[in-house]
Amino acid sequence: MTVLEAIQKSTEFLGKKGVESPRLQTELLLAHVLAMPRMKLYLNFERSLAPGEVDALREFLRRRSQREPLQHITGSTSFCGHEISVNRNVLVPRPETELLAECGWQFLAAVPAPPATALDFGTGSGCIAIALAAKCPTAALTALDLSALALGVARENAARSGVAERIEFLQSDGFAELAPGPKGVRRQFDLFISNPPYIPSQEIPTLQPEVRDFDPTGALDGGEDGLAFYRLIASQAGAHLKPGGKLMMEFGDGQADAIREILEREKWVVEAVKEDYSHRARIVIARL
Ligand SMILES: C[S@@+](CC[C@H](N)C(=O)[O-])C[C@H]1O[C@@H](n2cnc3c(N)ncnc32)[C@H](O)[C@@H]1O
């Protein structure tokens, strides 16, 4: 079988299984099997696949047809230019979240009294903390998550990107581990950044199988109306911000107005609501 024949047959197969963008998914899987950039496939249409390559592709197609995410099959994704390993213990980083990270490093880089400090609340794979640490070489980061397994993935990702030394990994249920210690010192940061779980609990069964069955439920479930973490953060993050500090959060479709209300009730000033690539309100920036 040639590369072109493999692409055609596999595209048809994945399409019948209801996988979105089956041609692109096929090309990415085949490029992974052949260890070449996807665009190089186009220069190799007539190349014959070795039996081992056909077997590997067949196995990947089987997994993808069962709606396992492409990133779980290839083992990683790219986030702000960093290779981020993913597995069932962490949310697969989404492209929209790169915009949140960008807002974060633009602010951190301009903090007048370095070293700037930031807390990535619900770090998952560590993608946001890693991007911030890489863009702001003097900043000190804290990457917090409830899941010890997620923190293990985040630590490995940070090491691969060469920024693990500047990130503190903190296992904490919400703000529990940020409480003042025996000497009463409160931990404060210039930036509080978060992409918290924001799917209403009852909507989780209706999500695409790639998300519902493979992203950890703890990374998705935002409580009854999806807003539980915004209420928690709005009521508690202020105590952990330095003067002049900022709160930046990602949120889901249609949640902008409710989140503004939650923040304003807790005396936050909403400075900006930013849209994602599909012009949907996605990021809120606030200060006290
Ligand atoms: C939507 S994911 C975001 C992951 C990553 N920051 C990203 O943007 O791809 C939310 C993260 O919050 C974590 N989380 C859920 N409940 C938490 C809690 N009570 N305390 C701390 N972290 C929590 C989850 O384990 C998950 O890693």
The ligand as a Tripos MOL2 file, in Angstrom:
@<TRIPOS>MOLECULE
LIG
   27    29     1     0     0
SMALL
NO_CHARGES

@<TRIPOS>ATOM
      1 C1         -9.6280   22.5050   32.8930 C.3       1 LIG1
      2 S1         -8.2500   21.7120   33.6590 S.3       1 LIG1
      3 C2         -6.9570   22.8370   33.1780 C.3       1 LIG1
      4 C3         -5.6120   22.1850   32.9940 C.3       1 LIG1
      5 C4         -4.5600   23.1060   32.3750 C.3       1 LIG1
      6 N1         -4.3360   24.2770   33.1980 N.3       1 LIG1
      7 C5         -4.9820   23.5240   30.9740 C.2       1 LIG1
      8 O1         -5.3550   24.6900   30.8120 O.co2     1 LIG1
      9 O2         -4.9180   22.7030   30.0440 O.co2     1 LIG1
     10 C6         -8.5480   22.0690   35.3660 C.3       1 LIG1
     11 C7         -7.5700   21.4980   36.3700 C.3       1 LIG1
     12 O3         -8.0520   21.8270   37.6840 O.3       1 LIG1
     13 C8         -7.7490   20.7510   38.5490 C.3       1 LIG1
     14 N2         -8.6610   20.7850   39.7110 N.ar      1 LIG1
     15 C9         -9.9340   20.3140   39.7730 C.ar      1 LIG1
     16 N3        -10.4330   20.4820   41.0210 N.ar      1 LIG1
     17 C10        -9.4570   21.0920   41.7500 C.ar      1 LIG1
     18 C11        -9.3620   21.5070   43.0940 C.ar      1 LIG1
     19 N4        -10.3890   21.3600   43.9450 N.pl3     1 LIG1
     20 N5         -8.2260   22.0650   43.5130 N.ar      1 LIG1
     21 C12        -7.1830   22.2280   42.6650 C.ar      1 LIG1
     22 N6         -7.1990   21.8450   41.3680 N.ar      1 LIG1
     23 C13        -8.3280   21.2800   40.9130 C.ar      1 LIG1
     24 C14        -7.9220   19.5180   37.7000 C.3       1 LIG1
     25 O4         -7.2220   18.4150   38.2650 O.3       1 LIG1
     26 C15        -7.3900   19.9850   36.3500 C.3       1 LIG1
     27 O5         -6.0300   19.6510   36.2090 O.3       1 LIG1
@<TRIPOS>BOND
     1     1     2 1
     2     2     3 1
     3     2    10 1
     4     3     4 1
     5     4     5 1
     6     5     6 1
     7     5     7 1
     8     7     8 2
     9     7     9 1
    10    10    11 1
    11    11    12 1
    12    11    26 1
    13    12    13 1
    14    13    14 1
    15    13    24 1
    16    14    15 ar
    17    14    23 ar
    18    15    16 ar
    19    16    17 ar
    20    17    18 ar
    21    17    23 ar
    22    18    19 1
    23    18    20 ar
    24    20    21 ar
    25    21    22 ar
    26    22    23 ar
    27    24    25 1
    28    24    26 1
    29    26    27 1
@<TRIPOS>SUBSTRUCTURE
     1 LIG1         1 GROUP 0 **** ****
